[in-house]
Amino acid sequence: MARNDSRERILRAAMDAIAERGLAHLRMEDVGNRVGMSPGHILYYYRSKQALLLETLRWSDDLLHERGTEELPYLPTAEERLRWFIDIYLPTGPGQPEWLLWLQVWALGGEDPDVAAVTDRLNARWEAELAGLIRFGVGRGEFQASAAPSFAGEYLAILDGLSLHVLHDTPALDRERAVAIAWRIAAHELGFRGRPPLA
């Protein structure tokens, strides 16, 4: 088996283990058991649990962006693309492993500049994708041309806040309500009136 294939198997196994056990209880042994490797073998590819988590985050984030590259061109309107963006960005519900991983790595970034540099790059890519979506909408006349240049970054911060409530299963702010709030804010700021997306 090629080394890159082994790495991807490990990353998929790490995500599965996070989903099953949660980050707090994740052990290298849990990952190794899923791919038939010892913890020492896992450490051959990733020198520490932190390194494994960081690479798993990058890998899962890349998969989402690859999905966007494949799917967005088939959505003809900016509103449809915004619906897609909100749907893919917000957690599906409490305990979504990709989001739990994000939270863990964000926390690590507060103490480790190298980790923070990675999350900053990943956030910048989401912001650039959203900014491109907004430019697409302005070009089509769907969004107002006066949309603030800073909207993409500010909107991501709003989506992050809504996501925390969904992850923590806040009774008054589940995914359905979070989606509705995200849509309402975007409609107000970008100057359109479309049908709210389904959660």
C-alpha positions as CSV (number, residue, x, y, z in Angstrom):
1,M,0.0,0.0,0.0
2,A,1.3,3.4,-0.9
3,R,2.3,5.7,1.9
4,N,-0.3,8.3,0.9
5,D,-3.0,5.7,1.0
6,S,-1.9,4.7,4.5
7,R,-2.1,8.4,5.5
8,E,-5.6,8.8,4.2
9,R,-6.7,5.6,5.9
10,I,-5.3,6.9,9.2
11,L,-7.1,10.3,8.7
12,R,-10.4,8.6,8.0
13,A,-9.9,6.4,11.0
14,A,-9.2,9.4,13.2
15,M,-12.4,11.1,12.1
16,D,-14.4,7.9,12.7
17,A,-12.8,7.6,16.2
18,I,-13.6,11.2,17.0
19,A,-17.2,10.6,16.0
20,E,-17.5,7.5,18.2
21,R,-15.4,8.4,21.3
22,G,-15.2,12.2,21.2
23,L,-11.9,14.2,21.3
24,A,-11.6,14.0,25.0
25,H,-11.3,10.2,25.0
26,L,-9.5,9.8,21.7
27,R,-6.4,7.6,21.9
28,M,-3.8,6.7,19.2
29,E,-4.8,3.1,19.9
30,D,-8.4,3.9,18.8
31,V,-7.1,5.1,15.5
32,G,-4.6,2.2,15.1
33,N,-7.3,-0.4,15.8
34,R,-9.3,0.8,12.9
35,V,-6.5,0.5,10.4
36,G,-4.7,-2.5,11.8
37,M,-1.7,-0.5,13.0
38,S,0.0,-0.1,16.4
39,P,0.1,3.3,18.1
40,G,3.8,3.3,17.3
41,H,3.1,2.8,13.6
42,I,0.6,5.7,13.7
43,L,3.4,7.9,15.2
44,Y,5.6,7.0,12.3
45,Y,3.3,9.1,10.1
46,Y,2.2,11.6,12.7
47,R,4.7,12.4,15.5
48,S,2.0,13.3,18.1
49,K,-1.7,13.3,18.7
50,Q,-1.7,17.0,18.0
51,A,0.0,16.6,14.7
52,L,-2.6,13.9,13.8
53,L,-5.5,16.2,14.8
54,L,-4.1,19.0,12.8
55,E,-3.6,16.9,9.6
56,T,-7.1,15.4,10.0
57,L,-8.6,18.9,10.2
58,R,-6.7,20.0,7.0
59,W,-7.8,16.8,5.3
60,S,-11.5,17.1,6.2
61,D,-11.5,20.8,5.2
62,D,-9.9,20.0,1.9
63,L,-12.7,17.5,1.2
64,L,-15.4,20.1,1.8
65,H,-13.7,22.5,-0.6
66,E,-13.3,19.8,-3.2
67,R,-17.0,19.2,-2.9
68,G,-17.7,22.9,-3.4
69,T,-15.5,22.9,-6.5
70,E,-17.5,20.0,-7.9
71,E,-21.0,21.2,-6.9
72,L,-21.1,25.0,-7.0
73,P,-20.7,25.4,-10.8
74,Y,-24.0,23.4,-11.2
75,L,-25.9,25.9,-9.0
76,P,-26.9,28.8,-11.4
77,T,-27.9,31.5,-9.0
78,A,-26.0,33.2,-6.2
79,E,-28.9,32.5,-3.8
80,E,-28.6,28.8,-4.5
81,R,-24.9,29.0,-3.9
82,L,-25.4,30.8,-0.6
83,R,-27.9,28.2,0.5
84,W,-25.2,25.6,-0.3
85,F,-22.6,27.5,1.7
86,I,-24.8,27.9,4.8
87,D,-25.8,24.2,4.6
88,I,-22.2,23.0,4.3
89,Y,-20.8,25.4,6.9
90,L,-23.2,25.0,9.8
91,P,-23.0,21.8,11.9
92,T,-25.6,19.1,11.2
93,G,-26.2,18.8,14.9
94,P,-24.5,18.3,18.3
95,G,-21.3,16.3,18.2
96,Q,-20.5,16.6,14.5
97,P,-16.9,15.3,14.5
98,E,-15.5,17.8,11.9
99,W,-16.7,20.7,14.1
100,L,-15.5,19.1,17.3
101,L,-12.1,18.9,15.7
102,W,-12.2,22.5,14.7
103,L,-12.9,23.6,18.3
104,Q,-10.1,21.5,19.6
105,V,-7.6,22.9,17.1
106,W,-8.8,26.4,17.7
107,A,-8.1,26.0,21.4
108,L,-4.6,24.6,20.7
109,G,-4.0,27.6,18.4
110,G,-4.3,29.9,21.4
111,E,-1.0,28.5,22.8
112,D,0.7,27.4,19.6
113,P,1.5,29.9,16.8
114,D,2.1,27.1,14.3
115,V,-1.3,25.7,14.9
116,A,-2.9,29.2,14.7
117,A,-1.2,29.7,11.4
118,V,-2.9,26.6,10.0
119,T,-6.3,27.6,11.2
120,D,-5.8,31.1,9.9
121,R,-5.1,29.7,6.5
122,L,-8.1,27.5,6.5
123,N,-10.3,30.4,7.7
124,A,-8.9,32.6,5.0
125,R,-9.9,30.0,2.4
126,W,-13.5,29.9,3.6
127,E,-13.5,33.7,3.6
128,A,-12.2,33.9,0.1
129,E,-14.8,31.4,-1.1
130,L,-17.6,33.4,0.4
131,A,-16.2,36.6,-1.0
132,G,-16.1,35.1,-4.4
133,L,-19.7,33.9,-4.0
134,I,-20.8,37.5,-3.1
135,R,-18.9,38.9,-6.1
136,F,-20.7,36.4,-8.3
137,G,-24.1,37.5,-6.9
138,V,-23.2,41.2,-7.4
139,G,-22.2,40.5,-10.9
140,R,-25.5,38.8,-11.6
141,G,-27.5,41.7,-10.0
142,E,-28.8,39.4,-7.2
143,F,-26.8,41.1,-4.4
144,Q,-26.4,44.8,-3.9
145,A,-23.2,46.2,-5.2
146,S,-22.7,48.2,-2.0
147,A,-22.2,45.0,0.1
148,A,-19.3,45.8,2.5
149,P,-16.0,44.3,1.5
150,S,-15.7,43.1,5.1
151,F,-19.0,41.2,5.0
152,A,-17.4,37.8,4.3
153,G,-15.2,37.8,7.3
154,E,-17.9,39.2,9.6
155,Y,-20.5,36.7,8.3
156,L,-18.2,33.8,9.0
157,A,-17.8,35.0,12.6
158,I,-21.7,35.0,12.8
159,L,-21.8,31.5,11.4
160,D,-19.2,30.4,13.9
161,G,-21.3,31.7,16.8
162,L,-24.4,30.0,15.5
163,S,-22.5,26.8,15.1
164,L,-21.4,26.8,18.7
165,H,-25.1,26.9,19.8
166,V,-25.9,24.0,17.5
167,L,-23.0,22.0,18.7
168,H,-24.0,22.6,22.4
169,D,-27.6,21.7,21.6
170,T,-28.9,25.0,22.8
171,P,-32.7,24.4,23.1
172,A,-33.7,27.8,21.8
173,L,-31.2,27.7,18.9
174,D,-31.1,24.4,17.0
175,R,-29.8,23.9,13.5
176,E,-33.1,24.9,11.9
177,R,-33.2,28.2,13.7
178,A,-29.5,28.8,13.1
179,V,-30.0,28.4,9.4
180,A,-33.0,30.8,9.4
181,I,-31.0,33.4,11.3
182,A,-28.0,33.0,9.0
183,W,-30.2,33.5,6.0
184,R,-32.0,36.5,7.4
185,I,-28.8,38.3,8.2
186,A,-27.4,37.6,4.7
187,A,-30.6,38.7,3.0
188,H,-30.6,42.0,5.0
189,E,-26.9,42.7,4.4
190,L,-26.8,41.7,0.7
191,G,-30.1,43.1,-0.2
192,F,-32.1,40.2,-1.5
193,R,-35.4,38.5,-0.6
194,G,-35.3,34.8,-1.3
195,R,-37.0,31.8,0.2
196,P,-35.2,30.7,3.4
197,P,-33.3,27.4,3.0
198,L,-34.5,24.3,4.8
199,A,-32.3,23.2,7.8
